[in-house]
Amino acid sequence: MVVLKRLFVFIWGDDVDRAIRPVLATGFSGTLAFSAGWSFMGIWAIKELGAGSGQLGFAYLVGAFLAGLWATPAATSPTTSAAAR
């Protein structure tokens, strides 16, 4: 238990409100599970689909790029901000 508390303090610091700790723990565990899922998908693609490591890396790169485009809000665009004035 002491190890988990030290890890928590290392990641989020000492000044986290006690009421928000379960939310942070849930978010962290979800992120950890999601990253493990992508690792599993990579191993599955190599073993079952016969993908090479270069192909897998390229697929991850394209996926990350597209996710970045999709997650960027249009409101932060300089042209949108200038038109709104």
C-alpha positions as CSV (number, residue, x, y, z in Angstrom):
1,M,0.0,0.0,0.0
2,V,2.9,2.3,0.7
3,V,4.2,1.8,-2.8
4,L,0.9,2.8,-4.3
5,K,0.8,5.9,-2.2
6,R,4.3,6.9,-3.3
7,L,3.4,6.3,-6.9
8,F,0.3,8.4,-6.5
9,V,2.2,11.3,-4.9
10,F,4.9,11.0,-7.6
11,I,2.3,11.3,-10.4
12,W,-0.1,13.8,-9.0
13,G,1.7,15.5,-6.1
14,D,0.8,16.0,-2.4
15,D,-1.9,18.6,-2.8
16,V,-4.7,16.6,-4.5
17,D,-8.1,16.9,-2.8
18,R,-9.2,13.7,-1.2
19,A,-12.6,13.7,-2.9
20,I,-11.0,13.7,-6.4
21,R,-8.6,10.8,-5.8
22,P,-11.0,8.1,-6.9
23,V,-11.6,10.0,-10.2
24,L,-7.9,10.2,-10.8
25,A,-7.4,6.5,-9.9
26,T,-10.2,5.5,-12.3
27,G,-8.8,7.6,-15.1
28,F,-5.3,6.3,-14.6
29,S,-6.5,2.7,-14.6
30,G,-8.5,3.3,-17.8
31,T,-5.5,4.8,-19.5
32,L,-3.3,1.9,-18.4
33,A,-5.8,-0.7,-19.7
34,F,-6.2,1.2,-23.0
35,S,-2.4,1.2,-23.5
36,A,-2.3,-2.5,-22.8
37,G,-5.0,-3.0,-25.3
38,W,-2.9,-1.4,-28.1
39,S,0.0,-3.5,-27.1
40,F,-2.2,-6.6,-27.4
41,M,-3.4,-5.4,-30.8
42,G,0.2,-5.0,-32.0
43,I,1.2,-8.5,-30.9
44,W,-2.0,-9.9,-32.5
45,A,-1.3,-8.1,-35.8
46,I,2.2,-9.5,-35.9
47,K,1.3,-13.0,-35.0
48,E,-2.1,-13.5,-36.6
49,L,-2.0,-11.1,-39.6
50,G,1.7,-11.5,-40.4
51,A,2.4,-7.8,-40.2
52,G,6.0,-6.6,-40.0
53,S,7.2,-4.3,-37.3
54,G,7.6,-1.5,-39.8
55,Q,4.1,-1.9,-41.0
56,L,2.8,-1.9,-37.5
57,G,4.8,1.2,-36.6
58,F,3.5,3.0,-39.7
59,A,-0.1,2.0,-38.8
60,Y,0.4,3.4,-35.3
61,L,1.9,6.6,-36.7
62,V,-1.0,7.1,-39.2
63,G,-3.5,6.3,-36.4
64,A,-1.9,8.8,-34.1
65,F,-1.8,11.5,-36.8
66,L,-5.5,11.0,-37.7
67,A,-6.5,11.0,-34.0
68,G,-4.6,14.3,-33.5
69,L,-6.4,15.8,-36.5
70,W,-9.8,14.6,-35.2
71,A,-9.2,15.8,-31.6
72,T,-8.1,19.3,-32.6
73,P,-11.0,21.6,-32.1
74,A,-11.8,24.0,-35.0
75,A,-12.2,26.9,-32.5
76,T,-8.5,27.0,-31.9
77,S,-7.8,27.6,-35.6
78,P,-6.3,31.1,-36.3
79,T,-8.7,31.6,-39.2
80,T,-11.7,30.8,-37.1
81,S,-10.6,33.1,-34.3
82,A,-10.0,36.0,-36.7
83,A,-13.4,35.5,-38.4
84,A,-15.2,35.6,-35.0
85,R,-13.9,39.1,-34.2
